[in-house]
Amino acid sequence: ANPPAANLGPAMEAAPPAPAEGEPAGTDGSGGAIPENLEEMVKERLDAREDSIRRSLEAKKRRLEEELRRAQEANQELEKATQPADAAAPAPDEPPPAPKPDGGGTSEP
């Protein structure tokens, strides 16, 4: 038992009817012949869709690259903001400056 057409959804309801018995092959059942250049038409539509998807992906890539660039700039600014405090204190692996042999400290004469 086949379910009623209402249960098949809009795609099935919109489908053209099957060719009538005795109707010549190459028609869609609506009385009009299938275009001879159908393959070319389908290829053009697929190419247009591919171009549309490509443009969309390229635009998304540009947005993401710009977002990455802004994030990297913000990171550099943050590093610069924290650097002066770090630069004032000697690094833990650097020894303090040695005193001069004359006992005058580390300052220049």
C-alpha positions as CSV (number, residue, x, y, z in Angstrom):
1,A,0.0,0.0,0.0
2,N,1.4,3.4,-1.0
3,P,1.0,6.3,1.4
4,P,-1.1,9.2,0.3
5,A,0.7,11.9,-1.6
6,A,0.1,14.4,1.3
7,N,2.5,12.3,3.4
8,L,5.3,12.4,0.8
9,G,6.0,16.1,1.3
10,P,6.2,19.0,-1.1
11,A,9.0,17.5,-3.2
12,M,6.8,14.6,-4.3
13,E,3.7,16.7,-4.7
14,A,5.6,19.1,-7.1
15,A,7.1,16.2,-9.2
16,P,5.8,16.0,-12.7
17,P,3.5,13.0,-13.5
18,A,5.0,10.0,-15.2
19,P,4.6,9.8,-19.0
20,A,1.2,8.6,-20.0
21,E,0.9,5.1,-21.6
22,G,1.7,5.4,-25.2
23,E,3.4,8.8,-24.8
24,P,6.7,8.9,-26.7
25,A,9.9,8.7,-24.7
26,G,11.8,11.9,-24.0
27,T,8.9,13.8,-22.5
28,D,8.3,14.7,-18.8
29,G,4.6,13.8,-18.9
30,S,3.5,17.5,-19.1
31,G,3.4,17.3,-22.9
32,G,6.6,19.4,-23.4
33,A,9.8,17.7,-24.7
34,I,12.9,17.6,-22.5
35,P,15.3,20.2,-23.9
36,E,18.1,18.7,-26.0
37,N,20.6,20.9,-24.3
38,L,19.6,19.7,-20.8
39,E,23.1,18.4,-20.0
40,E,24.5,21.8,-20.9
41,M,21.9,23.6,-18.8
42,V,22.6,21.4,-15.8
43,K,26.4,22.0,-16.2
44,E,25.9,25.7,-16.4
45,R,23.8,25.7,-13.2
46,L,26.3,23.5,-11.4
47,D,29.1,25.8,-12.6
48,A,27.2,28.8,-11.3
49,R,26.6,27.1,-8.0
50,E,30.2,26.2,-7.7
51,D,31.2,29.8,-8.4
52,S,28.8,31.0,-5.8
53,I,30.1,28.6,-3.2
54,R,33.7,29.5,-4.1
55,R,33.0,33.2,-3.7
56,S,31.2,32.6,-0.3
57,L,34.2,30.6,0.9
58,E,36.7,33.2,-0.2
59,A,34.7,35.9,1.6
60,K,34.6,33.8,4.7
61,K,38.4,33.1,4.4
62,R,39.1,36.9,4.1
63,R,36.9,37.6,7.2
64,L,38.7,34.9,9.2
65,E,42.2,36.2,8.1
66,E,41.2,39.7,9.1
67,E,39.9,38.4,12.5
68,L,43.2,36.5,12.9
69,R,45.2,39.6,12.0
70,R,43.3,41.7,14.6
71,A,43.8,39.0,17.3
72,Q,47.5,38.9,16.6
73,E,47.8,42.7,16.8
74,A,45.8,42.6,20.1
75,N,48.2,39.9,21.4
76,Q,51.2,42.0,20.4
77,E,49.7,45.0,22.1
78,L,49.1,42.9,25.2
79,E,52.7,41.7,25.2
80,K,54.0,45.2,24.8
81,A,51.9,46.4,27.7
82,T,53.3,43.7,30.0
83,Q,56.8,44.0,28.7
84,P,57.9,47.2,30.6
85,A,57.2,45.6,34.0
86,D,59.1,42.5,32.9
87,A,62.1,44.5,31.5
88,A,62.5,46.5,34.7
89,A,63.3,43.4,36.7
90,P,66.4,41.4,35.8
91,A,65.7,38.0,34.2
92,P,66.0,35.2,36.7
93,D,68.7,33.4,34.7
94,E,70.9,36.6,34.4
95,P,73.4,37.2,37.2
96,P,73.3,40.7,38.8
97,P,76.1,43.1,37.5
98,A,79.4,42.4,39.2
99,P,80.9,45.2,41.3
100,K,84.0,47.0,40.0
101,P,87.3,45.9,41.4
102,D,88.0,49.4,42.8
103,G,85.0,49.1,45.1
104,G,83.2,51.9,43.3
105,G,80.1,49.9,42.6
106,T,78.7,49.2,39.2
107,S,78.3,52.8,38.0
108,E,80.6,54.3,35.4
109,P,83.3,56.7,36.7
